[in-house]
Amino acid sequence: MESVRTPRGPRHRKIIDLGKLDLAKDDWKTLANRIEEILCGQQSFFTPPDDIESLAHHYAQLIRQREMHSLPIEQEKEPDWETVDLKSLSPSGSRTIGGESVGYDAFQRLGFPRILSDLGFNRDQRDRAALLIIGRLLHPGSERETAIWAREISALDELMGTDFEHLSNNALYRTSDQLLKHRDEIERHLSESERSSYNLGETIILYDLTNTYLEGSAHESSLAHRARSKEKRYDCPLLTLALVVDEDGFPKKSKVLPGNVSEPGTLKAFLEAYDDELKQKLPLFKERPTVVIDAGVGTQANLRLIRSMGFHYITMSRSKLSETPTDGLVLLKKERDCTIKAKRIEHDGGVILYCESSDCGPFI
């Protein structure tokens, strides 16, 4: 409430209805004082408890919004200019909106709301999923860090027409579990949406793996195992991450594998799953994509598998030529500190590209 002067004397006017408060009655005055301080831009001498501070900011924002909506819309008039000292201005309650606008636009263009709705997500769950997805893009972190970012830094909730002020960590954990449960369906729908939206050719697919470490023992995880860590964290259990992308960098499929998995042995399952999807969407007589893999996956057995399934491949050779070619090398690049030459060699039904680099030496 506030006191206002009227022709009949001072009267009380209701500013906002706080509804049912989950707060002790003895703390109501502290909450009211803190709301008034925030609205007036005053600093609090004593720091109130976190729950009161959070409620005070929430209601102060509602009051500001109500005041903005109550302002009369003035008709066009002549400009009334005022001079302002820019150095006297200071930001208050500022939020980021630029990256959020781009991320939310992409979220909608890719059909995420429809995809999630078809998978049984309600409105609140779809909003939290949008926060998790866009948050990973703009502010990578844990669910707890994402919730803090949404409450204190980002204006994504205003952009979406929702409120993340009282968002709990557990709500985000549950939404993350839902997204993981439907990961295969989401990836399939996104792949189809991206292909039609961006007219992707998908003539090349790249398959690669890496691993990441987990803090703690991870004793409840069936996938976490100790192995050779690419980040040199041999003291931690690992997970292996596999990803397939096209030539434009758009993901096609992903999978989390055991940390001690044999990298060459993972290719068959991915190719078979990709081949099943390809048979359904590949136009008649269109050539199959070329598979690009590194030397760690490019074993002779995997190369035979790729050929048997009708794919072409590009990979670094795991062996060296018996004779180093000296004639017919073509200059590909020459700079002050680097010279690269190459030669095409027909070999065993395939093609070998022999390269010589002044920096790296020969490779095929």
Protein Blocks (a to p, Z undefined) as FASTA:
>chain_A
ZZdddfkbpcdddfbdgbjadbdfklmmmmmmmmmmmmnopacfbacdfklmmmmmmmmm
mmmmmmmmmpccddddddddddddfklpccehiacfklmmmmmmmmmmnommmmmmmnop
afklmmmmmmmmmmmmmmgcdfklmmmmmmmmmcklmmnopafklccfklmmmmmmmmmm
mmmmmmmmmmmmmmmmnopgklaccddddddddedjklmbckbccdddfklpakbccddd
dddddfkopafbdcdddfkbcfklmmmmmmmmmmmmmmmmmcghiacddddddfklmcfk
lmmmmmmnopacddddfbdcfbdcfehpacfbdcfkbccddddddeehiacdddddfklo
paZZ
